[in-house]
Amino acid sequence: MSANFSLFFAFYLLTPLLPLYLSEHFHAGKDLIGLVLSGYTIAALLFRPFSGYIVDSFDRKKVLIICFLIYSLFFASYLLASSLLLFAIVRTLHGAPFGASTVVNSTVAIDVLPSSRRNEGIGFYGLSNNIATAIAPTVGVFVYRYTHNFDILFFMALFFAFLGLFFSYRVKLPKKETVRNTSKISLDRFFMTKAWFLALNMIFFSFCYGVLSNYLAIYSKERLNMTAGTGTYFMLLSLGLILSRLQGNKALKEGKLTQNAFIGIIFSCFGYGFFAFFPSVWDYYLSALLIGLGNGHMYPAFQNMIINIANHNERGTANSTLLTSWDIGVGLGIVAGGFVAEHSGYYQAFFTVALVHIAGFLFYAFLTQKLFIKHRK
């Protein structure tokens, strides 16, 4: 959990501020910002299916350390990127070790959990990256507000990445022989095709979060004239995540996965709805709490659902599949959000987000939960 927290904290410390950095430092337009920021998602998307296969086929501790080391070193490259093109290349390449590290870290977490408490344990483990994802932008916005120095933020990210590497090194895995997968190469080795409905449903929800996490700071400044509101927003989002994780873990322990996911999706629908349709300060902050409550229920339920469909030697592929679908949605959200914002404005971009989330809810209600009950082991 500590390693996972550090991994996501380092990454999301920069996420909401990079659009401002590209705009102020390189004078990039809105659509170009979306294109540059989507690069890491594309790289993670391309590499994650292979990382799932590698995790299932080789020594997981060694794979974890190697991936985490490469991931950490990339933060130093941001300090050296002196042009928009060079920054785009670094950001894109950084997606590969980020994608691999998240897959192997979550797979290792499943390995060290006793099977009797796996559902509950995955819920608590996921809390680490959810809290980091929510708190890190708050810290980043706070530091930038008082320093207006992006180099300090890049050094902070570098520090937390290496802190995560230290925690990863301290992980003790149970002794067991690595069983090489000798079956014929097929799509199932890289993407769990039998879980396609869970992956597709996750794309709807990650699309929404991709727009929110990357364009919230600019939207707050342009639409509501708020320069400090982003930090408070992510604090409330974090509070919602913590409360829902603690409350929802009882349901996960009892195996109520579909119910937990349903509750989370409903909360998120209201959250994105308030954000898009009622652009006032109170609705702005209320949406943060509701989206946090929703994601805290929904994501661990989806992760447990895909693990329950997988065989024991497919855990890496299962995690890779879920994270790949998350990457696809985030990448689409970044690109589409930037495109809509460029031509219609940020209000219309978040209006689109609300509609996409409603579509994801309908997909879950009428298809996903029924297919999961049919395929679970």
Secondary structure, 3 states (H helix, E strand, C coil): CHHHHHHHHHHHCCHHHHHHHHHHHCCCCHHHHHHHHCHHHHHHHHHHHHHHHHHHHCCHHHHHHHHHHHHHHHHHHHHHCCCHHHHHHHHHHHHHHHHHHHHHHHHHHHHHCCHHHHHHHHHHHHHHHHHHHHHHHHHHHHHHHHHCCHHHHHHHHHHHHHHHHHHHHHCCCCCCCCCCCCCCCCHHHCCCHHHHHHHHHHHHHHHHHHHHHHHHHHHHHHHCCCCCHHHHHHHHHHHHHHHHHHHHHHHHHCCCHHHHHHHHHHHHHHHHHHHHHCCCHHHHHHHHHHHHHHHHHHHHHHHHHHHHHCCHHHHHHHHHHHHHHHHHHHHHHHHHHHHHHHHCCHHHHHHHHHHHHHHHHHHHHHHHHHHHHHHCC
